[in-house]
Amino acid sequence: MSLLDDVEKTLISQVAIEERIAQLGAEMNAVYTDNDLPLLVCILRGAFIFMADLTRHLAFRHEVDFMVISSYGKGTTSTGVVRILLDLAANIEGRHVVIVEDIVDTGHTLSYILRNFKARNPASLRVATLLSKPSRREIEVPVDFVGFEVPNEFVIGYGLDFVEQYRNLPFIGVLKPEVYQSQV
């Protein structure tokens, strides 16, 4: 049995993702310069592929750091409890910071991260996300760079997972409900 057997449909193709990330890079290149030396903060684990591809499209000097946040556990929806499992190595005070997310869903996790970062006094704080799911938003959060808006379906691939699987799919797909319903 293949990973592809669990995919109900392809929502966003690999080619569309590659094209949109190049566009996001151009949008960010219009905002930042070498003098800004922004810090891109990858929210692990889901955003690592997006961040790797995005950073290759940036024409300005920048640094990267990583943070592990948990709010899903092993389920398909956020628990509402946000925990920092790995904090930043860098001090962000006075820095231009871009949070790089895989998906903004309810907004709870991003709202928590934004509050946490604002308390650390960055010079500026922006958000780049590959996917936004506005139909699920419970807390309005600012998102400066959005790859795609997606419907309220369980998406996997391109870094997004279900129980740590399917991240390696090169596209964004919808997981068949029987796969996650049988494991929850």
C-alpha positions in Angstrom: 0.0 0.0 0.0 1.3 3.5 -0.9 0.9 6.8 0.8 -1.0 7.9 -2.3 -3.7 5.4 -1.5 -4.7 7.5 1.5 -5.0 10.7 -0.6 -8.6 11.6 -1.5 -7.5 14.3 -4.0 -4.7 16.7 -4.8 -5.7 20.2 -3.7 -2.5 22.1 -4.8 0.0 20.6 -7.3 3.7 20.6 -6.8 4.1 23.0 -9.7 1.6 25.5 -8.3 3.4 25.4 -4.9 6.8 26.0 -6.6 5.3 29.0 -8.5 3.6 30.5 -5.5 6.6 30.2 -3.3 8.7 32.1 -5.9 6.0 34.8 -5.9 6.1 34.9 -2.0 9.9 35.3 -2.2 9.4 38.3 -4.6 6.9 39.8 -2.2 9.3 39.5 0.7 12.2 40.8 -1.5 10.1 44.0 -1.9 9.9 44.4 1.9 13.3 43.5 3.2 16.9 44.5 2.3 20.3 43.2 3.4 20.3 46.0 6.0 17.2 44.6 7.7 18.9 41.2 8.3 15.6 39.6 9.2 15.3 36.4 11.2 13.1 33.8 9.7 11.6 31.6 12.4 10.5 28.2 11.1 7.7 26.6 13.2 8.6 23.0 13.2 7.8 20.5 12.1 5.3 21.3 9.4 7.0 24.4 7.9 10.4 23.0 7.3 9.9 22.2 3.6 8.2 25.5 3.0 11.0 27.4 4.8 13.7 25.6 2.9 12.1 26.4 -0.5 11.1 30.0 0.5 14.6 30.9 1.7 16.1 30.0 -1.7 13.9 32.7 -3.3 15.1 35.5 -0.9 17.5 38.0 -2.4 18.4 39.6 1.0 20.7 38.5 3.8 18.8 36.8 6.5 19.2 34.3 9.3 17.0 31.3 10.3 16.0 29.8 13.6 13.6 27.1 14.6 10.8 26.7 17.2 8.7 23.6 18.0 5.2 24.3 19.0 2.5 21.7 19.9 -1.2 22.2 19.8 -2.5 19.2 17.9 -1.2 16.2 19.8 -2.1 13.1 17.7 -5.6 14.3 16.6 -6.9 16.2 13.6 -7.9 19.4 15.3 -6.1 21.7 17.7 -6.4 21.0 21.3 -6.4 24.7 22.1 -3.5 24.1 24.5 -0.3 25.6 23.0 3.1 24.4 24.3 6.6 25.5 23.3 8.6 22.3 23.0 11.8 24.0 21.6 12.4 27.7 21.9 14.5 30.0 19.8 18.2 30.1 20.1 18.4 33.7 18.9 17.5 36.8 20.8 14.9 38.7 18.8 14.9 42.0 20.6 15.3 44.8 18.1 15.3 42.3 15.2 13.0 42.1 12.2 11.3 38.7 12.5 9.2 36.7 10.1 7.4 33.7 11.5 7.2 30.9 8.9 4.2 28.6 9.3 2.8 25.7 7.4 -0.9 26.5 8.0 -2.9 29.0 9.9 -6.1 27.3 11.0 -8.0 28.4 14.1 -5.5 31.1 14.8 -4.9 30.0 18.4 -1.3 28.8 17.9 -0.3 31.8 15.8 -1.9 34.2 18.3 0.1 32.6 21.1 3.3 32.8 19.2 2.7 36.5 18.2 2.0 37.4 21.9 5.1 35.6 23.0 7.3 37.2 20.4 5.9 40.7 20.9 6.9 40.4 24.6 10.5 39.9 23.3 10.4 43.4 21.6 11.3 42.7 18.0 11.8 45.7 15.7 9.0 44.2 13.4 7.0 41.0 13.3 5.4 39.5 10.2 4.0 36.1 9.3 4.4 34.0 6.2 2.3 30.9 5.8 2.0 28.4 3.1 -1.7 27.7 3.8 -4.5 29.7 5.4 -7.8 28.1 6.3 -10.0 31.2 7.0 -13.2 29.2 7.4 -11.8 27.7 10.7 -10.5 31.0 12.1 -11.6 31.5 15.7 -9.0 34.2 16.5 -8.2 36.8 13.8 -4.4 37.0 13.4 -2.4 39.1 10.9 -0.8 37.1 8.1 1.4 39.1 5.8 2.4 36.6 3.2 -0.1 33.8 2.3 0.6 31.1 -0.2 -2.9 29.6 -0.6 -6.3 29.7 1.0 -7.7 26.2 1.5 -11.1 24.9 2.3 -11.9 23.2 5.6 -10.5 19.8 4.7 -7.7 17.8 6.4 -4.7 18.6 4.3 -1.4 16.7 4.1 1.8 16.9 2.2 4.6 19.3 1.6 5.5 19.2 5.3 2.0 18.9 6.7 1.3 15.6 8.4 -1.1 13.3 10.0 0.5 11.5 13.0 3.9 12.4 11.6 3.3 10.8 8.2 2.6 12.2 4.7 5.0 15.2 5.1 7.1 13.9 2.1 4.3 14.2 -0.5 5.4 16.9 -3.0 1.9 18.4 -3.2 -1.0 19.4 -0.9 -3.6 16.7 -0.7 -6.7 15.9 1.2 -6.5 12.9 3.5 -9.3 10.4 3.1 -11.5 10.6 6.2 -11.5 6.9 6.8 -7.7 7.2 7.4 -7.9 9.7 10.2 -11.3 8.6 11.6 -9.9 5.1 12.2 -6.9 6.4 14.1 -8.5 9.0 16.3 
